[in-house]
Amino acid sequence: MKQEDIDIYELCLLADYFGVTTDFILGRTSIRSTPESSNIYEKIIIDNYSILKGLNDLELDEKAILSTILANCVNLVNLLKK
């Protein structure tokens, strides 16, 4: 099979059409689809546990700032999904 370049937009369209991840199409994983959106946050927490554990060392005001940033990111993702 001949390897050819594909536009990232076309790759995303193919992934959406077939209900699989772009990594699956590219042969980078055997996992066909992403977890449900409710599980995505759980996966992020699990994947980044050591980083999150280090947040305990932050001062209260730093935690508040970080919490606000994360909440804004989640809101932005939810807006982009609509």
C-alpha positions as CSV (number, residue, x, y, z in Angstrom):
1,M,0.0,0.0,0.0
2,K,1.3,3.4,-1.0
3,Q,1.7,5.9,1.8
4,E,0.3,9.3,1.0
5,D,-0.1,12.6,2.9
6,I,-3.6,13.4,4.0
7,D,-4.9,16.8,5.2
8,I,-5.6,16.8,8.9
9,Y,-9.2,18.1,8.2
10,E,-9.8,15.1,5.9
11,L,-8.3,12.7,8.5
12,C,-10.7,14.1,11.1
13,L,-13.7,13.8,8.7
14,L,-12.8,10.2,8.1
15,A,-12.5,9.5,11.8
16,D,-15.9,11.1,12.5
17,Y,-17.5,9.3,9.6
18,F,-16.3,5.9,10.8
19,G,-16.6,6.6,14.5
20,V,-13.0,5.9,15.2
21,T,-10.0,7.9,16.5
22,T,-7.5,9.5,14.1
23,D,-4.8,7.4,15.9
24,F,-6.7,4.2,14.9
25,I,-6.8,5.3,11.3
26,L,-3.1,6.0,11.4
27,G,-2.4,2.6,13.0
28,R,-1.0,4.1,16.2
29,T,-3.5,2.3,18.4
30,S,-5.8,-0.7,18.4
31,I,-8.5,1.2,20.3
32,R,-11.2,2.1,17.7
33,S,-13.0,4.9,19.5
34,T,-12.6,7.4,22.3
35,P,-14.2,6.8,25.7
36,E,-17.5,8.5,26.3
37,S,-17.2,12.2,27.3
38,S,-17.9,11.4,30.9
39,N,-15.0,9.0,30.9
40,I,-12.6,11.5,29.2
41,Y,-12.2,13.5,32.4
42,E,-11.5,10.3,34.4
43,K,-8.9,9.3,31.8
44,I,-7.2,12.7,32.0
45,I,-7.1,12.4,35.8
46,I,-5.7,8.9,35.7
47,D,-3.1,9.8,33.1
48,N,-2.0,12.9,35.0
49,Y,-2.3,11.6,38.6
50,S,1.3,12.4,39.5
51,I,0.9,16.0,38.3
52,L,-2.4,16.4,40.1
53,K,-0.9,14.9,43.3
54,G,1.7,17.7,43.3
55,L,-1.1,20.3,43.3
56,N,-1.3,19.7,47.1
57,D,1.8,21.8,47.5
58,L,0.2,24.9,46.0
59,E,-1.0,27.8,48.1
60,L,-4.7,28.3,48.4
61,D,-4.8,31.3,46.1
62,E,-2.8,29.4,43.5
63,K,-5.3,26.5,43.7
64,A,-8.2,28.9,43.2
65,I,-6.5,30.4,40.1
66,L,-5.8,26.9,38.7
67,S,-9.4,25.8,39.4
68,T,-10.7,28.8,37.6
69,I,-8.5,28.2,34.6
70,L,-9.5,24.5,34.4
71,A,-13.2,25.4,34.7
72,N,-12.8,27.9,31.9
73,C,-11.2,25.2,29.7
74,V,-14.0,22.7,30.4
75,N,-16.5,25.4,29.5
76,L,-14.7,26.2,26.3
77,V,-14.6,22.5,25.3
78,N,-18.3,22.2,26.0
79,L,-19.0,25.3,23.9
80,L,-17.0,24.0,21.0
81,K,-18.9,20.7,21.1
82,K,-22.2,22.5,20.4
